[in-house]
Structures are given as structure tokens and as C-alpha cells.
Amino acid sequence: RPKTVAVHIQIAAGAHCEWLPQENILFDGAWAENSVRVDLEPGAHYTGWEITCLGRPAAGETFTRGLLDQRLWLWREGRPLLGERLRIEGGDAQLDAPWGLAGQPVFGSLVTTLRHPDAIGRLREVLAGTASADLLAAVTELPELLVVRARAGCATRLRGLFVALWQELRRRQYDTEPATPRIWAT
């Protein structure tokens, strides 16, 4: 029987929610279902990320057995803005294939409804400055969303990238320096 995490966020008209959790770590042999659903009312905004680490790379553990079924849905007024599903089986070809994770054990998505005119250009600049052999990311512009997808060799690098992108979004949208939540230092 799978272990399940299901998050349902409802955002009222005009409100802004940020969902920025710590990364999920799937130990070898784990069977997990992870689901996030966000319902936005008119004028509501959302910025959130999900980061997943397959195995414990620092301990030399990979994800050779197990199953991850991960879903992300964003809706505005009953209309879907984004629907994604990812299914990874331990030892699957997509873990090492160039079109998949290319041997990188960490992956994540950052999604935001914030749409400052120069946000996508600035996010692309940040991404270009961080690209390396063990960190690859790209941003996609959708009608009501910006979506960043990334894969990395370690969770700390990917989380650091997402924090930098979150800070840029905050600067653009609110013209102020964002305060990092104290809990991130623990």
C-alpha cells in the first residue's frame, strides 16, 4: 500500500499563497503518491514548488526499487491551468535517459501565477547563470503561469536555485527585497 501525501490549497479572490516545502526524499524501495491541487479564485495568486530526491545520493543510495506517482493540478474558477502527472519506477530507463533525469537524482517544478512583464526574462538570466553539468533548468511561459522544471545532482543545489528564482519573482512583483523564512535555516 502506498504512502500518500495529498495537499489541497484553496486561495481566495485577491489573496496570494506561497507553498515552498522542503524536498521529498524517496528512499530506495519506497512506494509513494504525492498530490498537490491548487484552486484559485479570481485575482488569486500562487507560487509554489515541489522538489523530489530519489534515494540518498550523499550515501550512495539510488532508487532501484519502488514507485513514485506524483501529480500537480492548478485550477482557476473550475478551469484547469496546469495538470501534470509523473510516474517513476525504481530502476526505470527514464532515470538515466537524456530525455528523462539523465542520471540526476533530484528534480523539481516551480510554478507561479505572478506575471510581471520582465519576470520571464529575468528568470532566464538566473537560469543561464546557474546551468552546469549537475544542474539543468528551463522556464516555460503558459497563458496564466510560469513553470520552471529542473533536475540536479543534489537537493541543496536545486533548492538554492528555486530560492533564487522565488526571490526574483518577489522583487519583480512587490519591488522589495524578500525576507527568507527563518524555518529554512533549521
C-alpha positions as CSV (number, residue, x, y, z in Angstrom):
1,R,0.0,0.0,0.0
2,P,1.5,3.4,-1.0
3,K,2.3,6.2,1.5
4,T,0.3,9.2,0.4
5,V,0.7,13.0,0.7
6,A,-2.2,15.0,-0.6
7,V,-2.2,18.8,-0.4
8,H,-5.3,20.8,-1.4
9,I,-4.8,24.6,-1.4
10,Q,-7.8,27.0,-1.9
11,I,-6.8,30.6,-2.5
12,A,-9.5,33.3,-2.1
13,A,-10.0,36.1,-4.5
14,G,-7.2,38.6,-4.4
15,A,-5.1,36.5,-2.0
16,H,-1.6,35.2,-2.6
17,C,-0.3,31.9,-1.4
18,E,3.3,30.6,-1.4
19,W,3.8,26.8,-0.9
20,L,7.6,26.3,-0.6
21,P,8.1,23.0,1.2
22,Q,11.3,21.1,2.0
23,E,12.2,18.4,-0.6
24,N,10.7,15.0,-0.5
25,I,13.2,12.2,-0.1
26,L,12.2,8.8,-1.5
27,F,14.3,6.0,0.0
28,D,15.1,3.0,-2.2
29,G,12.0,0.7,-2.2
30,A,9.6,3.5,-1.3
31,W,6.0,3.4,-2.8
32,A,4.7,6.9,-2.7
33,E,1.9,9.0,-4.0
34,N,2.3,12.8,-3.9
35,S,-0.5,15.1,-5.0
36,V,-0.9,18.9,-4.9
37,R,-4.1,20.6,-6.1
38,V,-4.4,24.4,-6.1
39,D,-7.8,26.1,-6.6
40,L,-7.6,29.8,-7.4
41,E,-10.5,32.3,-7.2
42,P,-10.5,35.4,-9.4
43,G,-7.4,37.5,-8.9
44,A,-5.8,35.0,-6.6
45,H,-2.0,34.2,-7.0
46,Y,0.1,31.2,-6.2
47,T,3.8,30.5,-6.2
48,G,4.9,27.0,-5.2
49,W,7.4,24.3,-5.7
50,E,7.9,20.6,-5.3
51,I,11.4,19.1,-5.1
52,T,11.9,15.3,-5.0
53,C,15.1,13.4,-4.3
54,L,15.3,9.8,-5.4
55,G,17.4,7.9,-2.9
56,R,20.1,9.4,-0.8
57,P,22.8,10.4,-3.2
58,A,25.3,11.5,-0.5
59,A,25.1,8.0,1.0
60,G,25.5,6.4,-2.4
61,E,21.8,5.1,-2.4
62,T,19.9,5.2,-5.6
63,F,16.3,4.5,-6.5
64,T,16.5,0.9,-7.9
65,R,13.2,-0.3,-6.4
66,G,9.9,1.4,-5.6
67,L,7.4,3.7,-7.2
68,L,6.6,7.4,-7.2
69,D,3.3,8.7,-8.6
70,Q,3.3,12.5,-8.4
71,R,0.5,14.9,-9.6
72,L,0.2,18.7,-9.7
73,W,-3.0,20.5,-10.7
74,L,-3.8,24.2,-10.7
75,W,-7.4,25.4,-11.4
76,R,-8.8,28.8,-11.7
77,E,-12.6,29.1,-11.2
78,G,-13.1,25.4,-12.1
79,R,-10.9,25.7,-15.3
80,P,-7.6,23.8,-15.4
81,L,-4.4,25.9,-15.8
82,L,-2.0,23.1,-15.4
83,G,-2.2,19.3,-15.0
84,E,0.9,17.2,-14.7
85,R,1.5,13.6,-13.7
86,L,4.8,11.9,-13.2
87,R,5.2,8.2,-12.6
88,I,8.7,6.8,-11.9
89,E,9.5,3.2,-11.1
90,G,12.8,2.3,-9.4
91,G,15.4,1.3,-12.0
92,D,13.3,2.6,-14.9
93,A,15.1,3.8,-18.1
94,Q,13.9,7.4,-17.6
95,L,16.1,7.7,-14.6
96,D,19.3,7.6,-16.7
97,A,18.0,8.6,-20.2
98,P,18.9,12.1,-21.5
99,W,15.2,12.7,-22.1
100,G,14.5,11.9,-18.5
101,L,16.6,12.6,-15.4
102,A,19.9,11.8,-17.2
103,G,21.3,10.2,-14.0
104,Q,20.4,13.2,-11.8
105,P,18.6,12.0,-8.6
106,V,16.8,15.3,-7.9
107,F,14.1,17.0,-9.8
108,G,11.5,19.7,-9.2
109,S,9.0,22.2,-10.6
110,L,8.4,25.8,-9.6
111,V,5.0,27.3,-10.6
112,T,3.8,30.8,-10.3
113,T,0.8,32.9,-11.5
114,L,2.8,36.1,-10.9
115,R,3.2,37.8,-14.3
116,H,5.4,40.9,-14.1
117,P,6.4,42.0,-17.6
118,D,10.1,41.3,-17.3
119,A,9.9,38.2,-15.0
120,I,10.5,35.5,-17.6
121,G,13.5,37.3,-19.0
122,R,15.0,37.8,-15.5
123,L,14.3,34.1,-14.6
124,R,16.0,33.0,-17.8
125,E,19.0,35.1,-16.9
126,V,19.2,33.5,-13.4
127,L,18.9,30.0,-15.0
128,A,21.7,30.8,-17.6
129,G,24.0,31.8,-14.7
130,T,23.4,28.6,-12.8
131,A,23.5,25.9,-15.5
132,S,26.1,23.2,-15.1
133,A,26.6,19.5,-15.7
134,D,24.7,18.7,-12.5
135,L,22.0,21.4,-12.6
136,L,19.8,21.9,-15.7
137,A,16.6,24.0,-15.6
138,A,14.3,25.8,-18.1
139,V,11.3,28.1,-17.8
140,T,8.1,27.8,-19.8
141,E,5.6,30.6,-20.2
142,L,1.9,29.4,-20.3
143,P,-1.1,31.7,-20.7
144,E,-1.5,32.3,-16.9
145,L,1.6,30.6,-15.5
146,L,5.4,30.5,-15.5
147,V,6.7,27.0,-14.9
148,V,10.3,26.1,-14.1
149,R,11.4,22.5,-14.4
150,A,14.8,21.3,-13.2
151,R,17.0,18.3,-12.5
152,A,20.1,18.3,-10.4
153,G,22.8,16.2,-8.7
154,C,21.8,17.3,-5.2
155,A,18.8,18.7,-3.5
156,T,20.8,21.6,-2.0
157,R,21.7,23.0,-5.4
158,L,18.2,22.7,-6.8
159,R,16.6,24.2,-3.7
160,G,19.2,27.1,-3.9
161,L,18.1,27.7,-7.5
162,F,14.4,27.7,-6.6
163,V,15.1,30.1,-3.7
164,A,16.9,32.5,-6.0
165,L,14.0,32.3,-8.5
166,W,11.5,32.9,-5.8
167,Q,13.4,35.9,-4.6
168,E,13.5,37.3,-8.2
169,L,9.7,36.9,-8.5
170,R,9.2,38.6,-5.2
171,R,11.5,41.5,-6.2
172,R,9.7,42.0,-9.6
173,Q,6.2,41.7,-8.2
174,Y,6.5,43.7,-5.0
175,D,9.6,45.9,-5.6
176,T,11.1,44.8,-2.3
177,E,13.8,42.5,-1.0
178,P,12.2,39.3,0.1
179,A,12.8,38.0,3.6
180,T,13.8,34.4,3.8
181,P,11.6,32.4,6.2
182,R,13.5,31.6,9.4
183,I,12.5,28.0,9.3
184,W,14.7,27.5,6.2
185,A,17.7,27.9,8.4
186,T,16.9,24.9,10.6
